[in-house]
Amino acid sequence: MADSELKPTLHHLNNSQSQRILWLLEELDIPYNLSLHKRGESGPNKARAPPELKETHPLGKAPQLETADGRVVVESLVIARYLIETYDKSGKFRGDSAANDWIRDDELCNLASATISAPMTLELVFNLLVQSSPFFIRPLVSVIHKQVYKAFTGPELDLYFQYLNDQLGDQDYFMGTSPGRADFIISWPVDMCVQNQFVDLEKYPKLAVWSRRCQDRPAWKRSMEKGNGYSLQFKL
Ligand SMILES: N[C@@H](CCC(=O)N[C@@H](CS)C(=O)NCC(=O)O)C(=O)O
């Protein structure tokens, strides 16, 4: 059997949420194959995943994890769970106490993936709308955007970021002394909202310290070197 078949393979897309899976693989310190893919740079596929990602899974999104026995797993929450359950033999990334249990992990993961995603995606769409509006209606679209931010997306993001800040309490990571699945999963919406200036992270001091702590980890730094970019400000 070829060596590559014995390892999982991460299909990673630049400037995307698969960075958090690359980070987890580096934390787990296991052998894996990395298949780097790049978003389109021009034309109708600009900023979208390249077509070759559909060769491994019909949705054509990243991340995709091909397991060592050839199954293709999608959805970051599931991939992170699979990797931790399969490769975290010492339980380092599974929460360090009864309080940091699977229910907390699942709640935080779902908050990050589903709940925060709604206002975050709306902000992203409004940003793109303002950017791509003809110049003569751009001020009008911008005013509408500001109203939506003031009345809905701003307060929603503030609610969730404040909640995450409070949930950290005195812990270094959401799951205790080491990052757990929730930490890997939360990193993406936080980075996305910060890089696009949807939130000012300094308003949430514990979350700001947590984010810096994550990015100071050698495994995060290695994941940034091995990946192909993590710039989350999208332009059409
Ligand atoms: N719910 C999926 C989302 C996957 C997803 O939408 N990935 C984005 C990258 S951030 C993607 O592949 N976008 C490229 C495209 O849709 O063309 C997950 O959690 O992994």
The ligand as an SDF file (V2000), in Angstrom:
LIG
                    3D

 20 19  0  0  0  0  0  0  0  0999 V2000
  -20.2370   24.1980    6.3110 N   0  0  0  0  0  0  0  0  0  0  0  0
  -18.9980   23.9210    5.6190 C   0  0  0  0  0  0  0  0  0  0  0  0
  -18.6850   25.1270    4.7460 C   0  0  0  0  0  0  0  0  0  0  0  0
  -17.6690   24.8410    3.6810 C   0  0  0  0  0  0  0  0  0  0  0  0
  -17.4690   26.0700    2.8120 C   0  0  0  0  0  0  0  0  0  0  0  0
  -18.4260   26.7680    2.4520 O   0  0  0  0  0  0  0  0  0  0  0  0
  -16.2130   26.3640    2.4830 N   0  0  0  0  0  0  0  0  0  0  0  0
  -15.8930   27.5390    1.7230 C   0  0  0  0  0  0  0  0  0  0  0  0
  -14.5500   28.0810    2.1850 C   0  0  0  0  0  0  0  0  0  0  0  0
  -14.6820   29.1810    3.5170 S   0  0  0  0  0  0  0  0  0  0  0  0
  -15.7310   27.2180    0.2610 C   0  0  0  0  0  0  0  0  0  0  0  0
  -15.2910   26.1510   -0.0900 O   0  0  0  0  0  0  0  0  0  0  0  0
  -16.0440   28.2120   -0.5760 N   0  0  0  0  0  0  0  0  0  0  0  0
  -15.7620   28.1940   -1.9620 C   0  0  0  0  0  0  0  0  0  0  0  0
  -16.9750   28.2150   -2.8240 C   0  0  0  0  0  0  0  0  0  0  0  0
  -18.0810   28.0530   -2.3130 O   0  0  0  0  0  0  0  0  0  0  0  0
  -16.8210   28.3790   -4.0140 O   0  0  0  0  0  0  0  0  0  0  0  0
  -17.8920   23.6130    6.6380 C   0  0  0  0  0  0  0  0  0  0  0  0
  -18.1300   23.8200    7.8270 O   0  0  0  0  0  0  0  0  0  0  0  0
  -16.8270   23.1120    6.2910 O   0  0  0  0  0  0  0  0  0  0  0  0
  1  2  1  0
  2  3  1  0
  2 18  1  0
  3  4  1  0
  4  5  1  0
  5  6  2  0
  5  7  1  0
  7  8  1  0
  8  9  1  0
  8 11  1  0
  9 10  1  0
 11 12  2  0
 11 13  1  0
 13 14  1  0
 14 15  1  0
 15 16  2  0
 15 17  1  0
 18 19  2  0
 18 20  1  0
M  END
$$$$
